[in-house]
Amino acid sequence: MTTQNNHMQLINETQTPWFHGNISREKTEKLLSDRSDGTFLIRNSTNYPGDYTLCVSCNGKVEHYRIYNLNDQLSCDKEELFDNLTQLVSHYKRDADGLCHRLVTPLVSDAFKRSFQTDNMEEKAQDFKRAGLLIPKTDLILGEVIGHGEFGDVLYGTYLSKQVAVKLLKNGMTSDILNEARFMISLRHRYLVGLIGVVIDESKDVYMLTEYMANGNLVDFLRSRGRHQVEKSQLIRFALNVAEGMAYMELRNLVHRDLAARNVLLDENFIAKISDFGLAQSMNQQIIESVKGKFPIKWTAPEALRHSIFTNKSDVWSFGVLLWEIFSFGRVPYPRIPIQDVVRHIEKGYRMEPPENCPLVISNLMTEAWVLEPASRPRSWILADATLRSDLIYP
């Protein structure tokens, strides 16, 4: 079996929206040339069999980047190495890191669309109807694009005069968003972004309506302001909001699996709420995720990366990384450590130093969250209680 086939055991044309197989360079340029910056796809390399090509739309042009196959690992620059294409895509979605633009929106392949044509949309719609969350499209007014999700745009909208955020997905790529929305039906907590409802129109396009969070995501907020504009007490309140949301999820026996500052949103009153439940699941002892490379390495607990075991304690590890993000004002974790070396460093005992001027209580929470043995990490409600104590210390 070729090395390329080894990679494609985990990633094939029907499992990922962005992989287009043997599409030609010429057809790629036709598909991407008029797309928004950051629209991308991956295809098999024409000139270098066994390698791939990452194609990105930017400033009206299409840039083609060779993805090298190096001893069963993949790389665009021969420095950052990845086990598979999903890891590579996740990395360049967070940071352009030498590309013309960071990856934003996948150009969905026909094969991926076909893989969902047998979904029973009517059956799924009944779940929302029973919950009173199936909304007529005539009640929704769409506005401008305010962001980009994994499979499509996020728009500003109004529903019965109420401000909402709208995830829009076209027919053929709706399964994941419907699963996320179904998961959110029963979630009701002041520190979790709430589901308003779902629109499924005559073309089977899906619109998922959630609370509108006026101040965007936490990591962008922190990076745009910095320590001179955000007081320490405000940082602690962000952490407390998230910890209380986590405690609620643990009480409901739910695991988020993608807890990070980019997935925490701020409302008009700067209350922080956990969002993006696309990877969240109910937990029975543990969660086994068979598709490797789906999770952000620098935020994910080592046992989850090594053995695909997810529990509330793996969320606690991620919360420790999120604390580091908050008190470093949005820096990327594990600076100067290549992504492929992070787990090895952690297992050898390396831990990030607390950010400058980080309160001792918060530093201690990071240390407790990053214990290698999951059972020795604190429970979510203990994190919330300890964070509240630090809030009293730094009013």
ABEGO torsion letter per residue (X at the ends): XBAAAAAAAABBAAABAABAEABBAAAAAAAAAABBBGBBBBBBBAABBGBBBBBBBBGGBBBBBBBBBBGGBBBAAGABBBABAAAAAAAAAABAGGBABBBABBBBBAAAAAAAAABBAAAAAAAAAAAGABBBAAABBBBBBABBBAAEBBBBBBBGGBBBBBBBBBBGAAAAAAAAAAAAAABBBAABBBBAEBBBBAAGBBBBBBBBBAAEBAAAAAAAAEAAABBAAAAAAAAAAAAAAAAAAAAAGBBAGABBAAABBBBAAGBBBBBGAAABBBBBGBBBBABBGABBAAABBAAAAAAGBBBAAAAAAAAAAAAAAAAAGGBBBGBGBBAAAAAAAAAAGBBBBBBBGBBAAAAAAAAAAABABAAABBBAAAAAAAAAAAAAABX
